[in-house]
Amino acid sequence: MRIVEVIEDQPELTTAYHITTRELADEILAGGLRPHGGVAFLIVDRGDARQLRDDFFTVGTWMLAKTERTEEPLTLLKIDIRGIDIEIDRNSRRWYVSRGTIPANRITDLGEEAFERVI
């Protein structure tokens, strides 16, 4: 198998998700998802429902722990990533990141209820 064949066998990545606080979601919906500390972390739908569910659980529980003291409500953002440069984070070697701002018109707030359903 040639490298070209391997690349062609990979599904096109079209959808990603981002879990954030309600307050930050409002800012993102107004001005886009801007990298914080150089990167914006994304949960990418790679076509494997089980992996996506596991990723939601991992990130969701981490975010709940992070906001435990503030009790800030969390929401789930859905992002159209077609044509956007994303890469696997060099440090984690697992999570996808964007190093550029993702425009607000590519982001849909699925809401707090959607977040609760995925974790």
N, C-alpha and C positions, 0 to 999 in steps of 0.2 A: 504494500500500500504506500502510495506516495503522500507527501505532506499535503499537497493540494487536495487529495481525496479526503484526508482527515478534516481539513478546514471545511470542505463542502458538506461533510456529514454532520457538522455541528448545527444545531438549530439557531435561527436568527434570534438574538435577544431583543425583545421588544418592550418588555414590561419589568419595572422594578418598583420597590416599595421603600418607604422611609417612615420610621416611627419617630414621632416627636411630640413635644408638649403642645397643647392647644394654642398657647400664646405664640410659640415659635411657628406653628403651622400658619397662623394668620399672617405673620411676616413673610413666610415662604410663598404663600399664595399671592401676596402683593408684589414681591420683588424677586422671586425665584429662589431656588435652593443653592445657596452659596457655600462653598467649601469652608469649613471651620478647621483651622489648623492645617490647611492645605488640601484637605480631602473631605468629601461628603460621602458617608457610608450608605450603601444601598443593599437591599435584599433583592436579588435578581431572580426572576422566575426563569429557570433553565429548562422548564418542561417536565420536571419531576415533582409531582404533587407532594410526595412524602418529604422530599428534601426541602421544599418550600415551607411546608408545615413545621418542620424541625427548625428551619432558620427563623421563622416568625416566633416560635417559642423561645429560642435562644436570645434573640434580640429583645423581644417583648419582656421577658423576665429580667433581663439586664436593665432595661429602661425603667421598669417598675421599681427595682431596687434603687436605681439612681435618683428617682423622684419620690421615694418613700417619705422622706421628711417633709417635703413641700406639698405632697399630695396633689400635685398638678395633674390634671387629666391628660391622658395620652390619646393621640389620634393616629390613624393610618393614612398615609399619602400614597397614591398610585401615580407612577411616573412613566410616561411614554419615552423610552430611551432610544428609539430608532434614530440612527444617525448621530448619536451623542457618544463621544469618546469616553469609554469606561474601561477600567482595568482591574485586575485582581491586586489587592493591597499587598505591597512587598513585605510588610511586617507580619500580617496574619496569614498570608497565602491562602486565604479562604474567602474573605469578603470582597465584594466589588466596591470600587470607589469611583467618583468623578472628581477631577481636579479643576474643572471649570464650572461656572454657574449654569444650572439647568433652568431654562426660562419658565416663568410661572404658568404660561399657557400650555405647558406639557404636564402639569401637575393637577391632580384631582384629590380633594379631601374626601376620603371614604367615611370619615367620622370616628367618634369614640366607640360606637357600637361595633363597627367593623374591627377595630383594634381588639376589643374584648372577645370577639368571636374567633380570632386567629391565635390567641394564646390560651 
